[in-house]
Amino acid sequence: MCQSMRHRGPDDQGIFDDDQVTLGMRRLAVIDLEGGRQPVHNEDESIWLVFNGEIYNYRELRSDLIARGHRFYTDTDTEVIVHLYEEHGEGCLEHLRGMFAMALWDRKRENLFLARDRLGIKPLVYAFDGHHLLFASEIKTLVDADASLNVFNPEALNYFMTYLYVPAPLSMFQSVRKLPPGHILSYRRGKLQLRPYWNLKDAVQKAGAGERLSEKDCLERVRELLIDAVRMRLISDVPLGAFLSGGLDSATLVALMSQFGTGPVKTFSMGYAKADASFNELADARRVADAFGTDHREFILKPDVVSLLPNIVNATGEPFADSSAIPTYLISRETRKHVTVALSGIGGDEVFAGYPRYLGARLSEWYAALPHWARRRALLPLLNRVPESTKSRNIGGWMRRFAAGGLSDPFDRYLQWISFSGPQFRRRLYDDAFREALGTVDIAAYHRPPFAQFRDADYGTRVISLDLQTYLPNDLLVMGDTLGMAHSLEIRVPFCDHKLVEFAAGLPASLKMKHFRLKHLLRKMVKDMLPPEILHKKKQGFMVPIGAWFRAELRTYLHDTLLSERARARGIFKPAEVAQLLREHTNGSQVWTHQLWALLTFETWCRLFLDREQVPMEAPVLSGVG
C-alpha cells in the first residue's frame, strides 16, 4: 500500500505494526525535514499517528502543550496532534486549523480514530468487510491491496453522469467508501462508528456573521481572516510558490503573498496552443506577475489527451470528468520542478460568490414569479433557440439551463443548473438491461440535506452553501489534491480556511453580489492592490477547449474509443445513442462537450481498473516560456 502511494510521499516511508493495527506512511517532507518521520507517538508510545496535510497553527498549540508538561521529540506539526489527543481525545480536532486526513491508534482504549478536515481538502477512503478495515489516501491503493474490492458500482455511475464526479461517501467501487468531510470514523473491537464533528450551519451560527454587521465591518473582518489564512500557509521548510491564472482569486493570493515574502513570489501559469482566445489568460497572468515582480513561468498546453487522460484517471482512481483536471495535472507537474508547495485560489468562488449561476439564482426568484404559462410557452421556447457554444463562456447553454430550471421549485431548479445530464438523457443513453438493473436512484440524495440546512436563509445563500458542501469537496478539492500529489506537489488553499469559510457563509448573498456584481466584497477589499484590468474582468475559470478538440484533433480518438468493441460489450450505454451524440457534436447541431468527456473518462477508467490495462507513458505536451 505504501508503494502504491509513493508519489504522495517520495521522501520517506514509515510503518508501525501492532497486534491489531498496522499503520503505513509515505512522507512528503515540508516541515521539520530531518526529524518529522512518521508514524509519530507520544511519550509512552501508547498512541501512534499517521497524518497527511498541514496544521498551520501548530506552533501556538505546541507552546501551550509544552506548558502543560508534554515532551516533544520532533519539531513537526504532526506530533502536536498526538499530545492534543491526550488532552482532548477526539475533541482535539476542534483546535486544528489546517488540512488533514489522519489515523490515530490508541493502544490503551484499543480504538482506531480516523478523521478528515472540515472542508474535505485532504482525502481519506476506506473499506470494511465486517472483519477487516483498510484505509488510505487514495482509492487505487485499496484496490491494489485487495483485488476483491475491484467491483463496479452502478449507482455511482448515475451520479457521475449527472455531476461529472462521484459524491462522498460513494465511490465507483462497490465496497470502497469515502470518509465525508468533517467526519470521524472510529473502529473499536470490530465495530465501526461514523459521525460528524463539524457542519457548516452550526459553524456559521458560532462565527457570528450576518446582517447584524455593517458592510464596513464585514469587509474588515474578511480582510483580517484572508490575510491571516494566506500568512499561515506560507509556513514551509521547502520552496513555495503559487498558481497564477490571471483571475481575481489567484491574483489576490499573489498580492498578499508579496506582502509577507522575503523575495519574489514564484508564480506559474498555463495557456493553450492554437486555442480559442476565450480560454487563454496568459496575458492577464503576466500583467499580475509584472505588477508584483514575481519570478514567473508559463507553460503552453498542447491537446495530446490520448496519453494524458489515462494518467489523470489513474491518479484519481475513478472517473472524474471536470476537464479542468487537464491543466491542473499539467501545471502541477511543471510547478513541482521548481517548488514543493503551491498556493491555489480554489474555493474563492464558493466563499465570495464568483459563479454566474449565483446571479442566476437571484434573478430566478423574479423569473419564478412570472405566470407558469408565460415561462413555459413563451420564454422557454425563445431561450432554447439561442445557440450553444464551445467557447469558455457558453451563454446559450447558460440561458437554456436558466429557462428550464425556472419551471421547477428552488431546490430542483438549482439541481438542474449544476447537472450535466437529466433523467431523460440518462434513460435515453443507458442500455435497457443496465437501466433495469440499476433501478431507481434518488439523484438528489446527497444534495438535499445541505440545501435544507439553510432553509431560513435567502436563496443565493442556500445555493452557495450547497456548493461549499458538495461541489467544492467532491470536485475542486479532489482535483487539487489528487492531481497535485500525483507529482508530489502539495497544494494549499487559503480560501478554504475554515474560519474564513464560516464567517463568509453567514453573510447574505445580497452583500456578496451587491448591485449584481459577483465577488463584491473581495473586489472591494483588493481594489487598491490589483491592476484595474484584473479587478474588473469577467469570470473565466481554469478551462480547456475540449469541445473544439472533439471536433478536430481528438475526433478520431473519441469515436474509436466510445464505439469500440470493448465499450459496446460492457452493456452500459446504447451504441446507437452514443453515435448520435458524436454526430450531433461533430456537425455542430448540439454541444455535448461535458457528456462526451464523461463517457470518454468512464471508458478510460474501465480499461485501467476493470480490464487492468497498463497506464501509457505520457507524451511531452508542454513547452516552457519565461
Residue, then its C-alpha position, 0 to 999 in steps of 0.5 A: m500500500c505504501q508503494s502504491m502511494r509513493h508519489r504522495g510521499p517520495d521522501d520517506q516511508g514509515i510503518f508501525d505494526d501492532d497486534q491489531v493495527t498496522l499503520g503505513m506512511r509515505r512522507l512528503a517532507v515540508i516541515d521539520l525535514e530531518g526529524g518529522r518521520q512518521p508514524v509519530h507517538n507520544e511519550d509512552e508510545s501508547i498512541w501512534l499517528v499517521f497524518n497527511g496535510e498541514i496544521y498551520n497553527y501548530r506552533e501556538l498549540r505546541s507552546d501551550l502543550i509544552a506548558r502543560g508538561h508534554r515532551f516533544y521529540t520532533d519539531t513537526d506539526t504532526e506530533v502536536i496532534v498526538h499530545l492534543y489527543e491526550e488532552h482532548g481525545e477526539g475533541c482535539l480536532e476542534h483546535l486544528r486549523g489546517m488540512f488533514a486526513m489522519a489515523l490515530w491508534d490508541r493502544k490503551r482504549e484499543n480504538l482506531f480514530l480516523a478523521r478528515d478536515r472540515l472542508g474535505i481538502k485532504p482525502l481519506v477512503y476506506a473499506f470494511d468487510g465486517h472483519h477487516l478495515l483498510f484505509a488510505s489516501e487514495i482509492k487505487t491503493l485499496v484496490d491494489a491491496d485487495a483485488s476483491l474490492n475491484v467491483f463496479n458500482p452502478e449507482a455511482l455511475n448515475y451520479f457521475m453522469t449527472y455531476l461529472y464526479v462521484p459524491a462522498p461517501l460513494s465511490m465507483f467501487q462497490s465496497v470502497r467508501k469515502l470518509p465525508p468531510g468533517h467526519i470521524l470514523s472510529y473502529r473499536r473491537g470490530k465495530l465501526q462508528l461514523r459521525p460528524y464533528w463539524n457542519l457548516k450551519d452550526a459553524v456559521q451560527k458560532a462565527g457570528a456573521g450576518e446582517r447584524l454587521s455593517e458592510k464596513d465591518c464585514l469587509e474588515r473582518v474578511r480582510e483580517l481572516l484572508i490575510d491571516a489564512v494566506r500568512m499561515r500557509l506560507i509556513s514551509d521548510v521547502p520552496l513555495g510558490a503559487f498558481l497564477s491564472g490571471g483571475l481575481d482569486s489567484a491574483t489576490l493570493v499573489a498580492l498578499m503573498s508579496q506582502f509577507g515574502t522575503g523575495p519574489v513570489k514564484t508564480f506559474s501559469m498555463g495557456y493553450a496552443k492554437a486555442d480559442a482566445s476565450f480560454n487563454e489568460l496568459a496575458d492577464a497572468r503576466r500583467v499580475a506577475d509584472a505588477f508584483g515582480t514575481d519570478h514567473r513561468e508559463f507553460i503552453l498546453k498542447p491537446d495530446v489527451v490520448s496519453l494524458l487522460p489515462n494518467i489523470v484517471n489513474a491518479t484519481g482512481e475513478p472517473f472524474a470528468d471536470s476537464s479542468a483536471i487537464p491543466t491542473y495535472l499539467i501545471s502541477r507537474e511543471t510547478r513541482k520542478h521548481v517548488t514543493v508547495a503551491l498556493s491555489g485560489i480554489g474555493g474563492d468562488e464558493v466563499f465570495a460568490g464568483y459563479p454566474r449561476y449565483l446571479g442566476a439564482r437571484l434573478s430566478e426568484w423574479y423569473a419564478a414569479l412570472p405566470h407558469w404559462a408565460r415561462r413555459r410557452a413563451l420564454l422557454p421556447l425563445l431561450n432554447r433557440v439561442p445557440e450553444s457554444t464551445k467557447s469558455r463562456n457558453i451563454g446559450g447553454w447558460m440561458r437554456r439551463f436558466a429557462a428550464g430550471g425556472l419551471s421547477d421549485p428552488f431546490d430542483r431548479y438549482l439541481q438542474w443548473i449544476s447537472f450535466s445530464g437529466p433523467q431523460f438523457r440518462r434513460r435515453l443513453y443507458d442500455d435497457a438491461f443496465r437501466e433495469a438493473l440499476g433501478t431507481v436512484d434518488i439523484a438528489a440524495y446527497h444534495r438535499p440535506p445541505f440545501a435544507q440546512f439553510r432553509d431560513a436563509d435567502y436563496g443565493t445563500r442556500v445555493i452557495s452553501l450547497d456548493l461549499q458542501t458538495y461541489l467544492p469537496n467532491d470536485l475542486l478539492v479532489m482535483g487539487d489534491t489528487l492531481g497535485m500529489a500525483h507529482s508530489l506537489e502539495i497544494r494549499v488553499p487559503f480560501c478554504d480556511h475554515k474560519l474564513v469559510e464560516f464567517a463568509a457563509g453567514l453573510p447574505a448573498s445580497l452583500k456578496m453580489k451587491h448591485f449584481r456584481l459577483k465577488h463584491l466584497l473581495r473586489k472591494m477589499v483588493k481594489d487598491m492592490l490589483p491592476p484595474e484590468i484584473l479587478h474588473k474582468k469577467k469570470q473565466g475559470f481554469m478551462v480547456p477547449i475540449g469541445a473544439w478538440f472533439r471536433a478536430e484533433l481528438r475526433t478520431y480518438l473519441h469515436d474509436t474509443l466510445l464505439s469500440e468493441r470493448a465499450r459496446a460489450r460492457g452493456i452500459f450505454k446504447p451504441a446507437e445513442v452514443a453515435q448520435l451524440l458524436r454526430e450531433h457534436t461533430n456537425g455542430s447541431q448540439v454541444w455535448t462537450h461535458q457528456l462526451w468527456a464523461l463517457l470518454t473518462f468512464e471508458t478510460w477508467c474501465r480499461l485501467f481498473l476493470d480490464r487492468e490495462q497498463v497506464p501509457m507513458e505520457a507524451p511531452v505536451l508542454s513547452g516552457v516560456g519565461 
